[in-house]
């Protein structure tokens, strides 16, 4: 797979500048609240739940209400600056918003780490497999639930049974 983006060498400030420029080029506005939500997601470097975002926003804007945060999240999703991660009911910053598209997101279900990949051939195979079952993919991004190496090692060290879906055939 190419395009593994588990972390980025680009600073948060540079990523915010990229987001600002992308919005301006599209005739959209990265308002202060939208910018702050994106900044929080970039600084966290992992998936973040809505209530965590709201807590962080209230540190700088005490009266912030949930709809304010959700509107900012909706805008950032529309602009391709963040990902909505259904697998863990959270959001994460897109680590390459101004670069190559990606179609696979791997999310650690323990710590919330996110990796972005681009593998068009694998995505086409998946779409064909889904079509053969009588379905059409509803989203161009596929989410995979996983444990990052660090969380996997911790679980093994604790002797935990790692979950899996097994069928006896």
N, C-alpha and C positions, 0 to 999 in steps of 0.2 A: 504494500500500500504506500502511496506517496502522500506527502502533505501532512504528516503527523505534527500536530500543533498543541502539545501538552503544555508548553510554556512559550513565552515570547521574549525575545531580546529587546523588543521595542518598548520604550517607556510608556507609562500610563499617559503622560502628557502628550507624547507623540500620537498615541492611539486616539486621544480625545481630539487632537488637531485634525487627524484623518477623518474622524466622524463629523466634525464641524465642516470641513471642506466638502465631504460627500453630501451632506444636507444642503449646503449652500448651492452646490452644482445642480441639485435636484429641485431647487426653489423651496426647500423646507427649512424650518428653523429648529435648531437644537437649543431649546429654552433652558434656562438655568436648572429647572427641576429635572428635565430630561438628561441634561449633561451630568447632574449629580448622580442620578440613578446609574447611568453608564459608568461614571467614575467609580462608584461603589463596586459594581460588578467587575470592573477591570482590576481594582485593587484587591478584591477578594480572591481572584484567580481560581474560582470554583463555582459550582452552582449555588445559588442563594434563593431561599424561600421568600415569599412576599412579605411575611411578617418581619423577617430579618431586615429586608430593605426598608420597610416602614420605620423600624426602630432607628436605623442609621439616618434616614432622611429627617426624622424628628429631632436629631441632635443639632441640625442646622436650621430646620424649619419646624419648630415645636408644634404648630397647629396642623401639620400635614395629615390629610385623611386618606384612607385606603384608595378611594377613587382617583386621587391625584397620582399615586404611585402606579396604579393599573393603567391609567391613560398614558403615562410616560412609558411604561413597558410596551403597551400596544404600539405606540409610535416607533420605539426603538426596534421592535420586531419588524414592522412594515418597512423600515429603512435598512434591514439586514444587519443591524449593529449588535443585536443580541439573539440568543436562541431561547425558545420556550421549550423546556425539557419535560415532556409529559411523563417520562419514566420515573422521575423523582419529584414531580410537581414543583419545579423551580425554574430559574432563569440563569443564564451565564452569558458573559460577553463573548461576542464573536471575535476570535483572536486574529482574524485576517479579513476584516470587513472591507478593506480596500484592495484585496488581492484575489487570489484564485478561489473559485467556489469550492465548497466541500459538500459531501453528501452523506457522510457517516459521522455520527457523534457517539463516542463511547463515554459513559458516565459511571463513575464509581458510586455504587449505592451506599457505601459507608461514609466516605469523606467528601463526596461531591465533586471530585476532580473531573475535568472534562478534557477529552482529546478530540480533535477535528481531523478527519481524513477525507481525501478525495480518491475514489476508486470507481470511475464510471463503468468499467467492465463488470465489477461486482454488483453495482447498483442495477445495471441492465439485467444481469442474471436474476437478481432478486425480483425485479419487476416482472420478468417472464414467469418465474415460479409462482408469484402471486397471481398473475393473470391465468395461469393454468388451473388455479383453484377457483377461478370465477370472480376475482377481485381486481381492483385497480388501486394502485398506491395513491393515497390521499395527500402525500407530502413528499417533497423532493429530498428531504433529509430522513435518514433512518437512525433511530436511537438504539444503542445496544447497552444493556445493563451489565456491569462487570465490577470486579474489584481491582483497583490499581495494585501494582506490585507491592507497595508498602502495606496496604490494608490486607492483602492476601497473605503476606509474610507474617503480619501480626496475628491474623486468625489462625494460621497454621501453628505458630509458636504457642498459642493458647490452647491448641488441641481442639479447636472448634470444628464441627462438621460443616463443611462448606455446602451451601444449598445447591441443588440441581434438580432438574426435572427428568426423572427417569421413568421409562416404560419397560416392562418386561414383555418381550415379544417372543 
